[in-house]
Amino acid sequence: MAVPEAFLSAKRLGNVPGADVDVVCLEPGRDIRSDGSLDDYVIRRFGQIERLQAPLPLRTLAGRNTSVIVQTPGFYQVLNRRILSDALKLVQRRRYEALTTWSQWHPVHLVGLALKKSFPSLPWIAHFSDPWVDNPFAKYGPVRRAYNRHLEHRVYDAADIVSVPSQETVDLVFVGPRARYREKVVEIPHAFDAGLYPDAAPPKNGKLVFRSLGAFYGPRSPEPVFRALKLLRPGGILLTCSCSYNVSEAQFLDVLHAAAADARVTATLVEKRTQARDHPILVGVPETYYLKCVVLKRR
């Protein structure tokens, strides 16, 4: 389980009223530089936590080149046998009411598949934080695509519930031959725990306007920013974001500068933000700095 996914699962599974949740996950290891500010939060919300140490070569590669893991969903599949062994020990010792597998990374669902075969009456929820084969940013050749599609369908067939965080994921993935799985798909947005964040002060004067620009699953273009600045009244606020690590902060600001010049307006930078603490930015791993959020004010 990736570090950000541990935070997300703690917020969702760890806050289910009356539920005791035990976890089998991968230990990030020393080679992955992470933000540990929410570790106590995660630990308090789970019961027993079984952490598995990945082999040194695997940890080293993960620490130096995260993109290798992102582009190869089967990268961690070599650890599934150890994960399954620990999970079986837990299931045999305790009487559980449900099993949940959580990805990224997707091969962990094959552990759920094996557990479901051994315990067919145990309800299984397979959660996908991102699409498996249909992820628009995954790079597959025809052979790897066919192989991962086969594994994906096996998981969909066996799982009792398939959980995804957005309706966009449902519309992207469960179409055509996979539409038959829609009856077992549920949309549960990533949980928000208000206790993690201070109360936001209301705006002192006037209204605060938020605009959502672009489309995650469609072609990307800065044109919406250009149009928004032209439509914005003097004193108006524009909030715009880029959720791709391929666009650096400097490139994003260059686009906004070009948009202001195109609209023939003067815009001041009010604030810059990035992703929440549960998605830490790892120093030296640019792929983790994906969300750039800028608040502009037209003068």
For each residue, the residues with C-beta under 8 A, 3 or more apart:
1: 5 6 9 23 25 26 102 108
2: 5 6 104 105
3: 6 7 28 32 34 35 280
4: 7 8 278 279 280
5: 1 2 8 9 102 103 104 129
6: 1 2 3 9 10 25 42
7: 3 4 10 11 38 41 42 277 278 279
8: 4 5 11 12 129 190 191 278
9: 1 5 6 12 13 14 23 102 127
10: 6 7 13 14 38 41 42 45 46
11: 7 8 14 15 45 190 191 192 193 278
12: 8 9 15 16 188 190 191
13: 9 10 16 19 21 45 46 100
14: 9 10 11 21 42 44 45 46
15: 11 12 45 191 193
16: 12 13 19 21
17:
18:
19: 13 16
20: 47
21: 13 14 16 45 46 47
22: 46 47 48 49 50 90 94 96
23: 1 9 46 47 48 49 50
24: 50 52 83 86 87 90
25: 1 6 49 50 51 52
26: 1 51 52 53 54 76 79 83
27: 51 52 53 54
28: 3 32 34
29: 32 53 54 59 62 63
30: 59
31: 59 60 62 63 64
32: 3 28 29 59 62 63 282
33: 63 282 283 284 285
34: 3 28 280 282
35: 3 38 277 280 281 282
36: 39
37: 277 280
38: 7 10 35 41 42 196 277 278
39: 36 42 43
40: 43 44
41: 7 10 38 44 45 196
42: 6 7 10 14 38 39 45 46
43: 39 40 46 49
44: 14 40 41
45: 10 11 13 14 15 21 41 42
46: 10 13 14 21 22 23 42 43 49
47: 20 21 22 23
48: 22 23 90
49: 22 23 25 43 46
50: 22 23 24 25 86 90
51: 25 26 27
52: 24 25 26 27 79 82 83 86
53: 26 27 29 59
54: 26 27 29 58 59 62 76 79
55: 58 59
56: 59 60
57: 60 61
58: 54 55 61 62 76 78 79
59: 29 30 31 32 53 54 55 56 62 63
60: 31 56 57 63 64
61: 57 58 64 65 68
62: 29 31 32 54 58 59 65 66 68 69
63: 29 31 32 33 59 60 285
64: 31 60 61
65: 61 62 68 69
66: 62 69 70 282 285 287 288
67: 70 71 287
68: 61 62 65 71 72 75
69: 62 65 66 72 75 76 105
70: 66 67 137 138 287
71: 67 68 138 139
72: 68 69 75
73: 105 106 107 132 138 148
74: 77 106 107 144 147 148
75: 68 69 72 105 107
76: 26 54 58 69 79 80 105 107 108
77: 74 80 107 110
78: 58
79: 26 52 54 58 76 82 83
80: 76 77 83 84 107 108 110 111 114
81: 84 85
82: 52 79 85 86
83: 24 26 52 79 80 86 87 108 111
84: 80 81 87 88 111 114 115
85: 81 82 88 89
86: 24 50 52 82 83 89 90
87: 24 83 84 90 91 111 115
88: 84 85 91 92 115 118
89: 85 86 92 93
90: 22 24 48 50 86 87 93 94 96
91: 87 88 94 96 99 115 118 119 122
92: 88 89
93: 89 90
94: 22 90 91
95:
96: 22 90 91 99 122
97: 123
98: 122 123 124 125
99: 91 96 112 115 116 119 122 123 124 125
100: 13 112 124 125 126 127
101: 108 109 111 112 124 125 126 127
102: 1 5 9 108 127 129
103: 5 106 107 108 109 127 128 129 130 132
104: 2 5 129 130
105: 2 69 73 75 76 108
106: 73 74 103 109 128 132 148 151 152
107: 73 74 75 76 77 80 103 110 151
108: 1 76 80 83 101 102 103 105 111 112
109: 101 103 106 112 113 126 151 155 159
110: 77 80 107 113 114 151 155
111: 80 83 84 87 101 108 114 115
112: 99 100 101 108 109 115 116 124 126 155 158 159
113: 109 110 116 117 154 155 158
114: 80 84 110 111 117 118
115: 84 87 88 91 99 111 112 118 119 122 124
116: 99 112 113 119 120 122 124 158 159
117: 113 114 120 158
118: 88 91 114 115
119: 91 99 115 116 122
120: 116 117
121:
122: 91 96 98 99 115 116 119
123: 97 98 99 160 161
124: 98 99 100 101 112 115 116 158 159 160 161
125: 98 99 100 101 159 160 161 162 163
126: 100 101 109 112 155 156 159 161 162 163
127: 9 100 101 102 103 162 163 164 188
128: 103 106 131 132 162 163 164 169
129: 5 8 102 103 104 165 190
130: 103 104 135 169
131: 128 134 135 136 138 169 172 173
132: 73 103 106 128 135 148 152 173
133: 138 140 145 148 149 152
134: 131 172 173
135: 130 131 132 138
136: 131 172 217
137: 70
138: 70 71 73 131 133 135
139: 71
140: 133 144 145 148
141: 144 145
142: 145 146
143: 146 147
144: 74 140 141 147 148
145: 133 140 141 142 148 149
146: 142 143 149 150
147: 74 143 144 150 151
148: 73 74 106 132 133 140 144 145 151 152
149: 133 145 146 152 153
150: 146 147 153 154
151: 106 107 109 110 147 148 154 155
152: 106 132 133 148 149 155 156
153: 149 150 156 157 178
154: 113 150 151 157 158
155: 109 110 112 113 126 151 152 158 159 162
156: 126 152 153 159 162 178 181 184
157: 153 154
158: 112 113 116 117 124 154 155
159: 109 112 116 124 125 126 155 156 162 184
160: 123 124 125 184
161: 123 124 125 126 184 185 186
162: 125 126 127 128 155 156 159 181 184 185 186
163: 125 126 127 128 185 186 187 188
164: 127 128 169 170 173 185 186 187 188
165: 129 169 187 188 189 190
166: 169 170 187 189
167: 170 171 187
168: 171 172 216 217
169: 128 130 131 164 165 166 172 173 187
170: 164 166 167 173 174 182 185 187
171: 167 168 174 175
172: 131 134 136 168 169 175 217
173: 131 132 134 164 169 170 178
174: 170 171 178 179 181 182 185
175: 171 172 178 179
176: 179
177: 180
178: 153 156 173 174 175 181
179: 174 175 176 182
180: 177 183
181: 156 162 174 178 184 185
182: 170 174 179 185
183: 180
184: 156 159 160 161 162 181
185: 161 162 163 164 170 174 181 182
186: 161 162 163 164
187: 163 164 165 166 167 169 170
188: 12 127 163 164 165
189: 165 166
190: 8 11 12 129 165
191: 8 11 12 15
192: 11
193: 11 15 196
194: 197
195:
196: 38 41 193 276 277 278
197: 194 200 276
198:
199:
200: 197
201:
202:
203: 206 207 208
204:
205:
206: 203 235
207: 203
208: 203 237
209: 236 237 238 239
210: 239
211: 228 238 239 240
212:
213: 224 225 228 240 241
214: 218 220 221 224
215: 218 219 220
216: 168 243
217: 136 168 172
218: 214 215
219: 215
220: 214 215 244
221: 214 224
222: 225 226 255 258 259
223: 226 227
224: 213 214 221 227 228
225: 213 222 228 229 238 240 255 256 259
226: 222 223 229 230 258 259 262 263
227: 223 224 230 231
228: 211 213 224 225 231 232 238 240 259
229: 225 226 232 238 259 260 262 263 265 267 296 298
230: 226 227 262 263 265
231: 227 228
232: 228 229 236 238 265 298
233: 236 298
234: 298 299
235: 206 297 298 299
236: 209 232 233 297 298
237: 208 209 270 295 296 297
238: 209 211 225 228 229 232 267 295 296 297 298
239: 209 210 211 293 294 295 296
240: 211 213 225 228 256 293 294 296
241: 213 291 292 293 294
242: 247 252 291 292
243: 216 290 291
244: 220 247 290
245: 286 287 288 289 290
246:
247: 242 244 251 252 292
248: 251 252 286
249: 252 253 272 289 292
250: 253 254
251: 247 248 254 255
252: 242 247 248 249 255 256 292 294
253: 249 250 256 257 294
254: 250 251 257 258
255: 222 225 251 252 258 259
256: 225 240 252 253 259 260 267 294 296
257: 253 254 260 261
258: 222 226 254 255 261 262
259: 222 225 226 228 229 255 256 262 263
260: 229 256 257 263 265 266 267 296
261: 257 258 264
262: 226 229 230 258 259
263: 226 229 230 259 260
264: 261
265: 229 230 232 260 298 299
266: 260 298 299
267: 229 238 256 260 296 297 298 299
268: 296 297 299
269: 272 294 295 296
270: 237 295 296 297
271: 294 295
272: 249 269 292 293 294 295
273: 293 294 295
274: 281 289 291 292 293
275: 279 281 290 291
276: 196 197 279
277: 7 35 37 38 196 280
278: 4 7 8 11 38 196
279: 4 7 275 276 288 291
280: 3 4 34 35 37 277 288
281: 35 274 275 288 289
282: 32 33 34 35 66 285 288
283: 33
284: 33
285: 33 63 66 282 288
286: 245 248 289
287: 66 67 70 245 290
288: 66 245 279 280 281 282 285
289: 245 249 274 281 286 292
290: 243 244 245 275 287
291: 241 242 243 274 275 279
292: 241 242 247 249 252 272 274 289
293: 239 240 241 272 273 274
294: 239 240 241 252 253 256 269 271 272 273
295: 237 238 239 269 270 271 272 273
296: 229 237 238 239 240 256 260 267 268 269 270
297: 235 236 237 238 267 268 270
298: 229 232 233 234 235 236 238 265 266 267
299: 234 235 265 266 267 268
